Amino acid sequence: MTEPLRIASPRDFLELMPFLLGYTPENALVVHGITNVGLAGPVMALPLPEDPTQWRLIAEAVAPEFIHSTRDRGIDILDVVVCLYRNPQPGQSPEATAHLLGHMADWMIDAFVNFRDAPVKLVLGIVGNHWWDYSCHWPGCCEGEPLPAGNHPESITAQLRALGRSPGRPSREIASEYRPSYTNAARYRQALDEASADFLPNSRTPRGRLIARQGTLNIIDGTLKDLRNGTPIGDEPAARIILGLQDRRARDRALSSGPEEDVPYERQFWANLARRCVPPYTELAPALLTLFAWVAWRQDDPGAARLALREAMTIDNDYLLAHHLHQGLNQGVPVGRFLEVFRTSAAQDQADDEAALHAL
């Protein structure tokens, strides 16, 4: 019988967190709820803004969102553990970075004060490979301690790896898969400029929107087929697809619902298109990020899905599909339930579009 994992110190929580998230966080705020059934409580993670003047507002927004979302799901939280991740800025020492995180620690504790049934048990900071416990009041204690080596037999990391678990890739490495690439930024921008001049005027009437939607889906099918055969994605069809997917119904019909063998190509496809959303077209990225996240979830890669959905919501906080998927992912809704809904919805949308086009 496998021995239960024993979390005996604040350091153990920091080692555990990448396994709970599915990725190794960097420059992030993570809130973990401890329930009366053990450690497998809810986790919320979001980017920590580079500008520290924004941190207090983030703290004041996160605490109620976390508590209300767990209550809505019927989860009773006994304690809260907050983990703060920050890489030193140029010219800044790890100690100065840790001191800066101390202010965020105070704001997080203050923000949770109103929720007396869920007090903050620990506020931990990690800078590089060293950690600080801001809830420890002994001078000089728990300040800048190194995390144990991942192969140390007594470390949580080693114990979990022995059970076949992986802490996941660093968040920066995952995000590089779908974040804009500036190597070819001028080329991508020109393609979007040219496609916008042609696409937008032709999609202003009901008939034009229907034709544009079907055209977008046809280009997606053809480009995916080319990708499977090893043909790279061209600039013109890529720009046309990015613009076409700003139509909600086109995006919904593009949601991955095909066989599993198609999913790796779809992940590559949506990531490639998301990287093309360079300024001033960044606001077009949420559709691509959401489609990428959904495919990552189908691949049982919740870490990449969470990060991409968070990025989509950061760009557009009102992007509902990203919110719905993020909530379902955090609530443990089976991916098959969403897949069934998407397949049914796509078939109905296609039938509606065909009927509408015939009637016009």
N, C-alpha and C positions, 0 to 999 in steps of 0.2 A: 504494500500500500504506500502511495506517495505521501511524504511528509508535507503538511501544510506550510505554505510560505509564511515565514515569521518576519513582520516588519517591526524592528526593535528600536530604530533610531530615525531622526530626521533625514539623515543621509540615505537611509533605505528608501524613503519616499522619492527622493530625487533619482535614485537608480531605477525605481519602478515606473516612473512616469512615462518614459519613451515606450515601454511595453503596453501601457494602457492606451496611449495615443496612436500607436502604430508608426510613429516617426520621432526623431530626436529634435525637440524644439530649440529654436534659436531666436533671440530677441522676441520673446513671447511672454504672455501672461496665461497661466494655467490654473484653473480652480477645480479642485477635486472634492467631492462630497463623500464622507464616511457614513455608511448606513449601519443600521442595527444588525445587519446580516454579514458584516465584514467590510472588506476593502473594495469590493466590486461595485462602487457607487458611480454616479454620473461624473463626467469630466467635461469641462468647457475650456477651450483654448482659443486665443486670438492674438494677433500681432501686437506687440508693444511698440507704440509709435516712437520714431526716432527722436521727436521733440518732447522732452520731459515735461514741458508746460501743459501738455495734453493729458498727462497721466491721471491727474485727479478726476477729470471728467470721465475717463475710462473706468476708473474704480467705482465712481458713483453710478455708472450705468450697468456695470457687470454684476454687482451684488444683487440688485433686485431681479435682473434677468435670470440669473442662475437659480435663485430661490424660487421664483414664480414658475420657472419651467420645470423644476423638480416637483413642486407641489402639484402642478397640473398633471404630472405623470404618476401621482400617487406615491412618490418616493419620500420617505422620512429621512431627513439628514440630521445626524447627531453632531457632527463636527465638520469643519471645512479646513482644507489644506490649500494654501496658495503658494505657487511656485513662480518665481520671477527669473526670466532668462535675459541676459544682456551681454553683448560683446562690447568690450571697451572701444570707445571712439578714438580716432587718431590723436595721439598725444595724451591720452587718458590712461591712468594706471588701473589695474584691477581693483585696488582698494578704493579709488575715487569712484569707480563705477558701482561698486558695492554700496558705498555711502549714498549715492544717488538713488539706488534701489530701495534704500531704507525709507526714503520719503514715500515711495509707492507702497511699501509695506504698511506704513502708518495709515495711509489713505484707504487701503483695502480693509484694515481692521475697523476703521471708523465707519466705512460703508456697510459693513455687516452688523454693526451694533444694533440696528433696529430689528434684526431678525434673531431674537433671543433664543429661539429654538435651534439655531444653527450657528454657534459661535466659531470664531476662527481659532483652530487648535494650533496651527503652525503657519508661519510665513517664511518661506525659504527663498534664498537667492542663489543663483549659480552664475559665476563669471568665469569663463574658460573652463578649467577642470576643478575649480575650487568653489566651496559653498559656504553660505552664511545662514544662520538661523536668527531671524529678527525677533522671534518670540522668546529667545533666551536672554535673560537679564543679568547673567553673570559676566562681568567685564573680562574681555579677552577670550571668552569661551565661544565655540562655534563660529569663529571668524576666520574665513579663508582656509578652512580645512580642505585637503585634497580628497577627491572621490577615489575609491579604491580602483585598482586596475581591473579591467573587465574579466581577466582570467583568475583573479584572486578567489580561491575556493570558498571563502566565506561571504563573498559579495552577492547581492541580490541578482546582479547581472549574470554571474556565473551560474547561479542556481536556476534561473529562468532559461538560460541557454541550454543547460543540461536537460531541461524539459522540452526542448525543441522550439522555444519561443525566440523571436527576434525583436530587438529594440527598434528596428526600422532605420531608414536612411535619415540623415540630417535634413531638416525642412528646407534649407537653402538648395540642397541638391535636388530634392523633389520639385521645388518651384522652378528650377532652371528648365524643367521639361516643358513648361507651358508659359513662362513669362516672356514678354517681348524680347526679341533678339535685335540688337542694334547694329549687328554686322551688315545686314541688308536693309536697314531701316528706310533709306531713301527709295529703294526699289519697291518695298512694300507700300510705302506712302503714295508713290506715284500710281501704283496699280489701284489702290483704293480711291484716289482722286479721280482717275479715269472711269472706274466702274460707277462711282457715285453720280457722275455727270450723265451717264447713260441710264442707270438703274432707277434712280429716284423719280425722275419725271414720268417714267412709264408705269409706276406703281401707285399713282394717285387716285385712280378710279377703281371701283369694285372689280370690274373685269380685269383691269391691269394688275391688281393685287393677286387675283386668282391665278392669272397667267404667270406672274412673277414667282408665286409660291411653287407652282408645279415645275417651273423652270429651275428653281433653286434645288428642288429635290431630285430632278433629273441629273443636274450637274453633280450633286453629291454622289448619286449612284454610279455615274460614270467615272468620277475621280477616285472613288473607293476601289472600283474595279481595276483602274490603272495602278493604284497603289499596291494592290495584291499582286499585280504582275511586275512590280518593280519599277514602275514609271513614277518619277517624282511629281509632286503637285506643282502645277503651273501658277504663275502669279495672277493671271487674268481669272481663271476659274476660282482660285482661292478668294480673291477680292469679291467676286460675285456671290460666293457662298456666304462670306462674312456679312455682307449687306443683307442678303436674303433671309438670314437667320434672325434678323431683328424683328421679323414677323413671328409673333408668338406661335401661331399655328404651324408655320413651317418648322420652327424649332421643335415643337412637340412631336411632329411626325418624323423628325430626324433623330429622336431619342432612340438609342440602341435597344432593339427588341429582337434582333436576329439570332442566329445560332452562335454558340460559344466560340467557334473557330474564327468568326469575324471580329471578335472583340479586340484582339491585339492590334489589328489594322485600324479599327475605329479610334482606339486610344492614340495611336500615332497621328492619325488624321486630325483629330480635334486639338491635340497639343500643337501641331504644326500651324493650324489656323490661329490659335490663340497667340502664338508668338509673333504673328503678323499684325496684331492690333497695336501698332506703335503710335505714339502721339502724332497728330491730335485725334487718333481713332481709338484711344484706350477705352472710351465708354462703350465700344462695341464688344468688348471682351467677355462680359458676363455670360452671354449665350454660349460662347465656346467653352468657357471655364466650367459651366454647369454641365454641358454635354460630356466634357472630359471627366468630370467628377463622377457622373453617373456610370460611365464605362469603367472607371477605376473601382467603383464600388462593386460592379458586376465581376471584376477580377479579384475580389476579396482583398482590395488594397484600401482599407478605410482611411489610412493616414493621408495618402495622396488625395482622396476624395474630400476629406475635411479641409485640407489646406486650399484646394482649388475653390471649394464652395465659400470659404471665408474670404478669399480674394475677390470672388464675384460679388459678395455682399459688401465688401469694403468699397468697391468701385460704385455699386448701386445698391444701397441699403434696402431699396424697395423691390428688389428682384425676387419675386415670390417663389419661383420654382427652386431657386437656390436655397431659400429659407425652408421650404417643404422637405427637400432632400436632406438638408443638414439636420433638421429636426428628426426625420425618420431614421437617419443614421445614428444619431445620438440616443434615440429611444430604442434602438435594437429591432426596428421593424425588419422583417425578412426581405431581402432584396427581391425575392420572387413575387411578393405582393405588389411591389411597385411595377415590376416587369409585366405582370398580368394587366394592371391598370393601363400602362402605356400602350400595350398591344391593342387592347380594346379601344382606347381613345384614338389611336392612329387610324384604325380601320374605320371608325365612325367619322373622323375628320376627313378622310379621303372620300368617303361616300358623300358627305355633305358638300365638299368642294366640287365633285363631279356633277352633282345635282344643280348647284348654284351656277356653275359655268354653262351648263346646258340651258338653264332658264334665262340667262342673259342674252 
